[in-house]
Amino acid sequence: MERMPHLGLVGRIWQLADNVTPYDASYVALAEILSATLLTSDAKLARAPGPQCHIEVIG
């Protein structure tokens, strides 16, 4: 696990804020920057418009 600074994510978090919570948007923005799959148990997040990363629903 590695800590990532959030300052580089703030602009993207604001872009996503109309469709997902700021909390979720921070994870989406980070997954986008890292070209990573975001794992979540939140099917609503996976269906939300806006995220540009792969979101996989688990559980």
PDB file of N, CA, C and O in Angstrom:
ATOM      1  N   MET A   1       0.846  -1.149   0.000  1.00  0.00           N
ATOM      2  CA  MET A   1       0.000   0.000   0.000  1.00  0.00           C
ATOM      3  C   MET A   1       0.902   1.226   0.000  1.00  0.00           C
ATOM      4  O   MET A   1       1.946   1.256   0.652  1.00  0.00           O
ATOM      5  N   GLU A   2       0.477   2.218  -0.736  1.00  0.00           N
ATOM      6  CA  GLU A   2       1.256   3.443  -0.872  1.00  0.00           C
ATOM      7  C   GLU A   2       0.326   4.649  -0.760  1.00  0.00           C
ATOM      8  O   GLU A   2      -0.761   4.660  -1.339  1.00  0.00           O
ATOM      9  N   ARG A   3       0.750   5.640  -0.030  1.00  0.00           N
ATOM     10  CA  ARG A   3      -0.027   6.885   0.061  1.00  0.00           C
ATOM     11  C   ARG A   3       0.190   7.705  -1.198  1.00  0.00           C
ATOM     12  O   ARG A   3       1.290   7.744  -1.749  1.00  0.00           O
ATOM     13  N   MET A   4      -0.868   8.354  -1.641  1.00  0.00           N
ATOM     14  CA  MET A   4      -0.788   9.202  -2.829  1.00  0.00           C
ATOM     15  C   MET A   4      -1.281  10.598  -2.453  1.00  0.00           C
ATOM     16  O   MET A   4      -2.281  10.732  -1.747  1.00  0.00           O
ATOM     17  N   PRO A   5      -0.586  11.640  -2.921  1.00  0.00           N
ATOM     18  CA  PRO A   5      -1.066  12.993  -2.634  1.00  0.00           C
ATOM     19  C   PRO A   5      -2.369  13.268  -3.374  1.00  0.00           C
ATOM     20  O   PRO A   5      -2.540  12.845  -4.517  1.00  0.00           O
ATOM     21  N   HIS A   6      -3.271  13.966  -2.732  1.00  0.00           N
ATOM     22  CA  HIS A   6      -4.579  14.211  -3.340  1.00  0.00           C
ATOM     23  C   HIS A   6      -4.631  15.486  -4.174  1.00  0.00           C
ATOM     24  O   HIS A   6      -5.570  15.671  -4.948  1.00  0.00           O
ATOM     25  N   LEU A   7      -3.654  16.362  -4.035  1.00  0.00           N
ATOM     26  CA  LEU A   7      -3.720  17.646  -4.741  1.00  0.00           C
ATOM     27  C   LEU A   7      -3.829  17.487  -6.250  1.00  0.00           C
ATOM     28  O   LEU A   7      -4.520  18.269  -6.903  1.00  0.00           O
ATOM     29  N   GLY A   8      -3.166  16.498  -6.808  1.00  0.00           N
ATOM     30  CA  GLY A   8      -3.248  16.265  -8.244  1.00  0.00           C
ATOM     31  C   GLY A   8      -4.579  15.677  -8.689  1.00  0.00           C
ATOM     32  O   GLY A   8      -4.851  15.599  -9.887  1.00  0.00           O
ATOM     33  N   LEU A   9      -5.402  15.267  -7.746  1.00  0.00           N
ATOM     34  CA  LEU A   9      -6.684  14.634  -8.052  1.00  0.00           C
ATOM     35  C   LEU A   9      -7.871  15.587  -7.936  1.00  0.00           C
ATOM     36  O   LEU A   9      -8.961  15.279  -8.418  1.00  0.00           O
ATOM     37  N   VAL A  10      -7.671  16.723  -7.310  1.00  0.00           N
ATOM     38  CA  VAL A  10      -8.783  17.607  -6.954  1.00  0.00           C
ATOM     39  C   VAL A  10      -9.608  18.034  -8.165  1.00  0.00           C
ATOM     40  O   VAL A  10     -10.837  18.031  -8.104  1.00  0.00           O
ATOM     41  N   GLY A  11      -8.957  18.397  -9.253  1.00  0.00           N
ATOM     42  CA  GLY A  11      -9.697  18.819 -10.446  1.00  0.00           C
ATOM     43  C   GLY A  11     -10.611  17.725 -10.965  1.00  0.00           C
ATOM     44  O   GLY A  11     -11.767  17.976 -11.303  1.00  0.00           O
ATOM     45  N   ARG A  12     -10.088  16.517 -11.025  1.00  0.00           N
ATOM     46  CA  ARG A  12     -10.893  15.391 -11.518  1.00  0.00           C
ATOM     47  C   ARG A  12     -12.001  15.038 -10.526  1.00  0.00           C
ATOM     48  O   ARG A  12     -13.106  14.681 -10.935  1.00  0.00           O
ATOM     49  N   ILE A  13     -11.722  15.134  -9.250  1.00  0.00           N
ATOM     50  CA  ILE A  13     -12.749  14.875  -8.242  1.00  0.00           C
ATOM     51  C   ILE A  13     -13.922  15.826  -8.438  1.00  0.00           C
ATOM     52  O   ILE A  13     -15.076  15.401  -8.366  1.00  0.00           O
ATOM     53  N   TRP A  14     -13.648  17.105  -8.684  1.00  0.00           N
ATOM     54  CA  TRP A  14     -14.716  18.076  -8.932  1.00  0.00           C
ATOM     55  C   TRP A  14     -15.491  17.739 -10.195  1.00  0.00           C
ATOM     56  O   TRP A  14     -16.709  17.915 -10.239  1.00  0.00           O
ATOM     57  N   GLN A  15     -14.802  17.256 -11.222  1.00  0.00           N
ATOM     58  CA  GLN A  15     -15.490  16.880 -12.460  1.00  0.00           C
ATOM     59  C   GLN A  15     -16.474  15.736 -12.231  1.00  0.00           C
ATOM     60  O   GLN A  15     -17.533  15.687 -12.856  1.00  0.00           O
ATOM     61  N   LEU A  16     -16.126  14.833 -11.348  1.00  0.00           N
ATOM     62  CA  LEU A  16     -16.960  13.661 -11.082  1.00  0.00           C
ATOM     63  C   LEU A  16     -18.058  13.924 -10.052  1.00  0.00           C
ATOM     64  O   LEU A  16     -18.964  13.105  -9.895  1.00  0.00           O
ATOM     65  N   ALA A  17     -17.988  15.049  -9.353  1.00  0.00           N
ATOM     66  CA  ALA A  17     -18.846  15.303  -8.192  1.00  0.00           C
ATOM     67  C   ALA A  17     -20.341  15.334  -8.502  1.00  0.00           C
ATOM     68  O   ALA A  17     -21.151  15.127  -7.599  1.00  0.00           O
ATOM     69  N   ASP A  18     -20.726  15.584  -9.741  1.00  0.00           N
ATOM     70  CA  ASP A  18     -22.155  15.586 -10.067  1.00  0.00           C
ATOM     71  C   ASP A  18     -22.744  14.177 -10.096  1.00  0.00           C
ATOM     72  O   ASP A  18     -23.957  14.006  -9.970  1.00  0.00           O
ATOM     73  N   ASN A  19     -21.894  13.176 -10.263  1.00  0.00           N
ATOM     74  CA  ASN A  19     -22.383  11.809 -10.450  1.00  0.00           C
ATOM     75  C   ASN A  19     -22.023  10.848  -9.321  1.00  0.00           C
ATOM     76  O   ASN A  19     -22.703   9.839  -9.133  1.00  0.00           O
ATOM     77  N   VAL A  20     -20.980  11.140  -8.579  1.00  0.00           N
ATOM     78  CA  VAL A  20     -20.559  10.262  -7.481  1.00  0.00           C
ATOM     79  C   VAL A  20     -20.174  11.130  -6.285  1.00  0.00           C
ATOM     80  O   VAL A  20     -19.933  12.328  -6.434  1.00  0.00           O
ATOM     81  N   THR A  21     -20.119  10.531  -5.113  1.00  0.00           N
ATOM     82  CA  THR A  21     -19.730  11.286  -3.921  1.00  0.00           C
ATOM     83  C   THR A  21     -18.266  11.710  -4.034  1.00  0.00           C
ATOM     84  O   THR A  21     -17.491  11.069  -4.744  1.00  0.00           O
ATOM     85  N   PRO A  22     -17.882  12.778  -3.346  1.00  0.00           N
ATOM     86  CA  PRO A  22     -16.465  13.171  -3.362  1.00  0.00           C
ATOM     87  C   PRO A  22     -15.553  12.047  -2.867  1.00  0.00           C
ATOM     88  O   PRO A  22     -14.446  11.871  -3.377  1.00  0.00           O
ATOM     89  N   TYR A  23     -16.012  11.299  -1.890  1.00  0.00           N
ATOM     90  CA  TYR A  23     -15.242  10.164  -1.377  1.00  0.00           C
ATOM     91  C   TYR A  23     -14.991   9.148  -2.489  1.00  0.00           C
ATOM     92  O   TYR A  23     -13.852   8.737  -2.711  1.00  0.00           O
ATOM     93  N   ASP A  24     -16.048   8.746  -3.184  1.00  0.00           N
ATOM     94  CA  ASP A  24     -15.905   7.796  -4.288  1.00  0.00           C
ATOM     95  C   ASP A  24     -15.099   8.403  -5.426  1.00  0.00           C
ATOM     96  O   ASP A  24     -14.293   7.717  -6.055  1.00  0.00           O
ATOM     97  N   ALA A  25     -15.313   9.685  -5.692  1.00  0.00           N
ATOM     98  CA  ALA A  25     -14.602  10.355  -6.781  1.00  0.00           C
ATOM     99  C   ALA A  25     -13.100  10.339  -6.562  1.00  0.00           C
ATOM    100  O   ALA A  25     -12.336  10.265  -7.525  1.00  0.00           O
ATOM    101  N   SER A  26     -12.666  10.409  -5.316  1.00  0.00           N
ATOM    102  CA  SER A  26     -11.227  10.378  -5.055  1.00  0.00           C
ATOM    103  C   SER A  26     -10.634   9.030  -5.448  1.00  0.00           C
ATOM    104  O   SER A  26      -9.531   8.978  -5.992  1.00  0.00           O
ATOM    105  N   TYR A  27     -11.344   7.951  -5.184  1.00  0.00           N
ATOM    106  CA  TYR A  27     -10.866   6.628  -5.585  1.00  0.00           C
ATOM    107  C   TYR A  27     -10.934   6.445  -7.096  1.00  0.00           C
ATOM    108  O   TYR A  27     -10.037   5.849  -7.692  1.00  0.00           O
ATOM    109  N   VAL A  28     -11.986   6.951  -7.713  1.00  0.00           N
ATOM    110  CA  VAL A  28     -12.112   6.869  -9.172  1.00  0.00           C
ATOM    111  C   VAL A  28     -10.974   7.637  -9.830  1.00  0.00           C
ATOM    112  O   VAL A  28     -10.323   7.124 -10.741  1.00  0.00           O
ATOM    113  N   ALA A  29     -10.731   8.860  -9.377  1.00  0.00           N
ATOM    114  CA  ALA A  29      -9.671   9.689  -9.957  1.00  0.00           C
ATOM    115  C   ALA A  29      -8.315   9.013  -9.819  1.00  0.00           C
ATOM    116  O   ALA A  29      -7.516   9.032 -10.755  1.00  0.00           O
ATOM    117  N   LEU A  30      -8.050   8.423  -8.677  1.00  0.00           N
ATOM    118  CA  LEU A  30      -6.781   7.730  -8.471  1.00  0.00           C
ATOM    119  C   LEU A  30      -6.671   6.513  -9.383  1.00  0.00           C
ATOM    120  O   LEU A  30      -5.619   6.283  -9.981  1.00  0.00           O
ATOM    121  N   ALA A  31      -7.737   5.738  -9.495  1.00  0.00           N
ATOM    122  CA  ALA A  31      -7.724   4.574 -10.386  1.00  0.00           C
ATOM    123  C   ALA A  31      -7.483   5.002 -11.828  1.00  0.00           C
ATOM    124  O   ALA A  31      -6.773   4.321 -12.566  1.00  0.00           O
ATOM    125  N   GLU A  32      -8.065   6.117 -12.230  1.00  0.00           N
ATOM    126  CA  GLU A  32      -7.854   6.619 -13.588  1.00  0.00           C
ATOM    127  C   GLU A  32      -6.391   6.971 -13.818  1.00  0.00           C
ATOM    128  O   GLU A  32      -5.817   6.597 -14.841  1.00  0.00           O
ATOM    129  N   ILE A  33      -5.788   7.682 -12.884  1.00  0.00           N
ATOM    130  CA  ILE A  33      -4.383   8.084 -13.026  1.00  0.00           C
ATOM    131  C   ILE A  33      -3.461   6.872 -13.067  1.00  0.00           C
ATOM    132  O   ILE A  33      -2.483   6.852 -13.815  1.00  0.00           O
ATOM    133  N   LEU A  34      -3.774   5.869 -12.265  1.00  0.00           N
ATOM    134  CA  LEU A  34      -2.934   4.668 -12.194  1.00  0.00           C
ATOM    135  C   LEU A  34      -3.287   3.631 -13.258  1.00  0.00           C
ATOM    136  O   LEU A  34      -2.638   2.588 -13.342  1.00  0.00           O
ATOM    137  N   SER A  35      -4.301   3.903 -14.066  1.00  0.00           N
ATOM    138  CA  SER A  35      -4.804   2.922 -15.043  1.00  0.00           C
ATOM    139  C   SER A  35      -5.112   1.598 -14.352  1.00  0.00           C
ATOM    140  O   SER A  35      -4.756   0.525 -14.839  1.00  0.00           O
ATOM    141  N   ALA A  36      -5.773   1.700 -13.218  1.00  0.00           N
ATOM    142  CA  ALA A  36      -6.070   0.532 -12.392  1.00  0.00           C
ATOM    143  C   ALA A  36      -7.561   0.224 -12.418  1.00  0.00           C
ATOM    144  O   ALA A  36      -8.385   1.081 -12.737  1.00  0.00           O
ATOM    145  N   THR A  37      -7.888  -1.015 -12.077  1.00  0.00           N
ATOM    146  CA  THR A  37      -9.277  -1.408 -11.887  1.00  0.00           C
ATOM    147  C   THR A  37      -9.687  -1.033 -10.473  1.00  0.00           C
ATOM    148  O   THR A  37      -8.972  -1.330  -9.516  1.00  0.00           O
ATOM    149  N   LEU A  38     -10.824  -0.385 -10.342  1.00  0.00           N
ATOM    150  CA  LEU A  38     -11.360  -0.020  -9.037  1.00  0.00           C
ATOM    151  C   LEU A  38     -12.303  -1.127  -8.585  1.00  0.00           C
ATOM    152  O   LEU A  38     -13.282  -1.429  -9.267  1.00  0.00           O
ATOM    153  N   LEU A  39     -12.013  -1.730  -7.443  1.00  0.00           N
ATOM    154  CA  LEU A  39     -12.866  -2.769  -6.873  1.00  0.00           C
ATOM    155  C   LEU A  39     -13.801  -2.135  -5.855  1.00  0.00           C
ATOM    156  O   LEU A  39     -13.368  -1.357  -5.005  1.00  0.00           O
ATOM    157  N   THR A  40     -15.079  -2.467  -5.941  1.00  0.00           N
ATOM    158  CA  THR A  40     -16.072  -1.902  -5.035  1.00  0.00           C
ATOM    159  C   THR A  40     -17.229  -2.879  -4.859  1.00  0.00           C
ATOM    160  O   THR A  40     -17.446  -3.759  -5.692  1.00  0.00           O
ATOM    161  N   SER A  41     -17.959  -2.714  -3.778  1.00  0.00           N
ATOM    162  CA  SER A  41     -19.202  -3.475  -3.604  1.00  0.00           C
ATOM    163  C   SER A  41     -20.404  -2.596  -3.950  1.00  0.00           C
ATOM    164  O   SER A  41     -21.550  -3.009  -3.774  1.00  0.00           O
ATOM    165  N   ASP A  42     -20.143  -1.398  -4.436  1.00  0.00           N
ATOM    166  CA  ASP A  42     -21.180  -0.413  -4.747  1.00  0.00           C
ATOM    167  C   ASP A  42     -21.556  -0.471  -6.231  1.00  0.00           C
ATOM    168  O   ASP A  42     -20.886   0.123  -7.075  1.00  0.00           O
ATOM    169  N   ALA A  43     -22.626  -1.187  -6.530  1.00  0.00           N
ATOM    170  CA  ALA A  43     -23.061  -1.322  -7.928  1.00  0.00           C
ATOM    171  C   ALA A  43     -23.489   0.018  -8.512  1.00  0.00           C
ATOM    172  O   ALA A  43     -23.336   0.249  -9.712  1.00  0.00           O
ATOM    173  N   LYS A  44     -24.025   0.902  -7.672  1.00  0.00           N
ATOM    174  CA  LYS A  44     -24.433   2.226  -8.144  1.00  0.00           C
ATOM    175  C   LYS A  44     -23.219   3.009  -8.646  1.00  0.00           C
ATOM    176  O   LYS A  44     -23.306   3.691  -9.668  1.00  0.00           O
ATOM    177  N   LEU A  45     -22.113   2.922  -7.955  1.00  0.00           N
ATOM    178  CA  LEU A  45     -20.878   3.577  -8.398  1.00  0.00           C
ATOM    179  C   LEU A  45     -20.436   3.010  -9.738  1.00  0.00           C
ATOM    180  O   LEU A  45     -20.020   3.757 -10.624  1.00  0.00           O
ATOM    181  N   ALA A  46     -20.522   1.711  -9.890  1.00  0.00           N
ATOM    182  CA  ALA A  46     -20.097   1.069 -11.139  1.00  0.00           C
ATOM    183  C   ALA A  46     -20.948   1.508 -12.327  1.00  0.00           C
ATOM    184  O   ALA A  46     -20.467   1.519 -13.460  1.00  0.00           O
ATOM    185  N   ARG A  47     -22.194   1.867 -12.084  1.00  0.00           N
ATOM    186  CA  ARG A  47     -23.100   2.294 -13.163  1.00  0.00           C
ATOM    187  C   ARG A  47     -23.090   3.802 -13.396  1.00  0.00           C
ATOM    188  O   ARG A  47     -23.663   4.275 -14.378  1.00  0.00           O
ATOM    189  N   ALA A  48     -22.457   4.553 -12.522  1.00  0.00           N
ATOM    190  CA  ALA A  48     -22.485   6.014 -12.607  1.00  0.00           C
ATOM    191  C   ALA A  48     -21.784   6.503 -13.875  1.00  0.00           C
ATOM    192  O   ALA A  48     -20.757   5.952 -14.269  1.00  0.00           O
ATOM    193  N   PRO A  49     -22.337   7.535 -14.511  1.00  0.00           N
ATOM    194  CA  PRO A  49     -21.659   8.107 -15.671  1.00  0.00           C
ATOM    195  C   PRO A  49     -20.451   8.929 -15.227  1.00  0.00           C
ATOM    196  O   PRO A  49     -20.465   9.545 -14.162  1.00  0.00           O
ATOM    197  N   GLY A  50     -19.427   8.930 -16.041  1.00  0.00           N
ATOM    198  CA  GLY A  50     -18.270   9.779 -15.774  1.00  0.00           C
ATOM    199  C   GLY A  50     -16.958   9.068 -15.562  1.00  0.00           C
ATOM    200  O   GLY A  50     -15.963   9.457 -16.175  1.00  0.00           O
ATOM    201  N   PRO A  51     -16.897   8.030 -14.714  1.00  0.00           N
ATOM    202  CA  PRO A  51     -15.615   7.376 -14.493  1.00  0.00           C
ATOM    203  C   PRO A  51     -15.011   6.823 -15.788  1.00  0.00           C
ATOM    204  O   PRO A  51     -15.704   6.249 -16.628  1.00  0.00           O
ATOM    205  N   GLN A  52     -13.693   7.019 -15.918  1.00  0.00           N
ATOM    206  CA  GLN A  52     -12.970   6.551 -17.098  1.00  0.00           C
ATOM    207  C   GLN A  52     -12.032   5.399 -16.753  1.00  0.00           C
ATOM    208  O   GLN A  52     -11.044   5.164 -17.449  1.00  0.00           O
ATOM    209  N   CYS A  53     -12.343   4.690 -15.686  1.00  0.00           N
ATOM    210  CA  CYS A  53     -11.557   3.519 -15.309  1.00  0.00           C
ATOM    211  C   CYS A  53     -12.498   2.316 -15.283  1.00  0.00           C
ATOM    212  O   CYS A  53     -13.720   2.465 -15.255  1.00  0.00           O
ATOM    213  N   HIS A  54     -11.912   1.141 -15.291  1.00  0.00           N
ATOM    214  CA  HIS A  54     -12.718  -0.071 -15.162  1.00  0.00           C
ATOM    215  C   HIS A  54     -13.121  -0.203 -13.696  1.00  0.00           C
ATOM    216  O   HIS A  54     -12.279  -0.100 -12.804  1.00  0.00           O
ATOM    217  N   ILE A  55     -14.408  -0.432 -13.451  1.00  0.00           N
ATOM    218  CA  ILE A  55     -14.913  -0.617 -12.093  1.00  0.00           C
ATOM    219  C   ILE A  55     -15.520  -2.005 -12.009  1.00  0.00           C
ATOM    220  O   ILE A  55     -16.423  -2.350 -12.771  1.00  0.00           O
ATOM    221  N   GLU A  56     -15.015  -2.792 -11.080  1.00  0.00           N
ATOM    222  CA  GLU A  56     -15.485  -4.169 -10.898  1.00  0.00           C
ATOM    223  C   GLU A  56     -16.219  -4.281  -9.569  1.00  0.00           C
ATOM    224  O   GLU A  56     -15.688  -3.923  -8.518  1.00  0.00           O
ATOM    225  N   VAL A  57     -17.446  -4.783  -9.632  1.00  0.00           N
ATOM    226  CA  VAL A  57     -18.247  -4.967  -8.423  1.00  0.00           C
ATOM    227  C   VAL A  57     -17.930  -6.336  -7.837  1.00  0.00           C
ATOM    228  O   VAL A  57     -17.988  -7.354  -8.526  1.00  0.00           O
ATOM    229  N   ILE A  58     -17.593  -6.340  -6.554  1.00  0.00           N
ATOM    230  CA  ILE A  58     -17.286  -7.590  -5.862  1.00  0.00           C
ATOM    231  C   ILE A  58     -18.289  -7.780  -4.728  1.00  0.00           C
ATOM    232  O   ILE A  58     -18.909  -6.827  -4.256  1.00  0.00           O
ATOM    233  N   GLY A  59     -18.432  -9.025  -4.305  1.00  0.00           N
ATOM    234  CA  GLY A  59     -19.285  -9.311  -3.151  1.00  0.00           C
ATOM    235  C   GLY A  59     -20.668  -9.481  -3.466  1.00  0.00           C
ATOM    236  O   GLY A  59     -21.478  -9.726  -2.572  1.00  0.00           O
TER     237      GLY A  59
END
